[in-house]
Amino acid sequence: MLVAGIAAIKLILHLYAGRYYGYFVDELYNVALARHLAWGYVDVAPMIALIGRVEIALFGTSLSAIRLAPALAGAGLVLLTGVIARELGGRRFAQGLAALCVLLAPGILALDHFLNVNAFEPLCWMGCALILIRIVNTGNEKLWLWFGLLAGLGLENKHSMLIFGFALVAGLALTPQRKHLLSRWLVLGGLLAFLLFLPNLLWNFQNHFPFLELQENIRRDGRNVSLSVGSFFGQETLAMLPLSAPIWIAGLWGLVRGRYRALAFAWGIAAALIFAMNPRVYYLFPAFPMLFAAGSVQFEGWLARPRLAWVKAAYCTLMVLMGALLAPTMLPILPPETYIRYVAAAHLQPPPIENARLGPLPQLFADQFGWEDMAAAVARVYYSLPADIRARTAIFGQNYGQAGAIDLFGPKYGLPPAISGHQNYFLWGPRGATGESMIVMAGNRQDLESKFDSVRVVAHIGHPYAMPYEHIYIFYCQGLKGPLADAWPKVKNWH
């Protein structure tokens, strides 16, 4: 009941938050993907589109509708972490403390709030970890089939499941529990995971592995913030709540010394691979709940004496107070004006994750402003055109946020679907547009003038809280010099 209560608190918190904000940029894109179901996309695996499609079919496209699934996933992670603590031998306090660590982790709060692949990834990672623990505890090798099922579904959600799946198997190989790797059920589980992943793998093969091209472009452009080892783990500690650090460090230490050493090796291998390949701090978040669970078991043992009961209550209280202090920096529960005053007074500005100029809000919050205003501005331009010209006018967005805003809010204004060269919009093509009449959102005027016979600025927009690069000019362009279908390969923007 304690763990369930903590899970309920997390669910309510997510359902409450966000009322002062709008759609996050990735949500606009994920809703667009949901309307174009496929076995793969340039930058994500297909599961997020299916989840979005189900939500839209059941509840519509309102913010509360599309954010229900990630909120439920977050609550589910609290429950799953409690179960892992129990499987590791923890009793009521250990299970509750592990669940509390997940609830209070600012980084996990942030990712569970909006429709994105990262909200569902920890369920697959920790589900596989739990199954591995059960195999060690019971010797039931048939559980490898469930491992394969979860791993396969995880791969259809996010390709980084490969990292954690490999880390778990490699961790097992480094311990006396390697005997479990000789099971034929492991082979069958691996085959099941491969079969589940196969449709996406074939899609990537047919499309020349666009995800790898995208990752190379991001690395070459230096978009991500470069971090040293110390900075990387310093930010991990902050994102997981500093007062939780003794717990997950104790968990890592306890796993190394115990019969579940494979999990400690798995965490270390996953951390090393993530840092070496793409050190975005949040890529390692899904691996922490098992350390919370293991550490909570350690703390429960250390604080078992009745005279130390006050330490349990005092430490949990301090964690809650610190969690409440940091939560507004990662979860949009304060109005923007209040947030700005709050972080200034408390000196709690979160670190950036990309090398982009910021406005008054961090990127996670700023990218929730200005999208409907953008669609409304485009609509004013669109309806200023003669009716016969409007019928032949296309709307071009420089990125999936701009295009996604038109696709989500455009029907309200009678706008046609947008086109773009960014990410999967490029693969959807020009949608019959010819280029004779085009509304272009953002871009370089000189570049546009080299491509069109006529280019003029028709609007300038930018919400004061939006990212600075979304303060844009809107151009009206006529007379593309050549067929748009021929020029389309040049608009490709996989960054």
Summary of the structure (lengths in Angstrom):
residues: 495
radius of gyration: 24.3
end to end distance: 45.7
largest distance: 82.8
contacts: 1742
relative contact order: 0.11
helix: 67%
strand: 7%
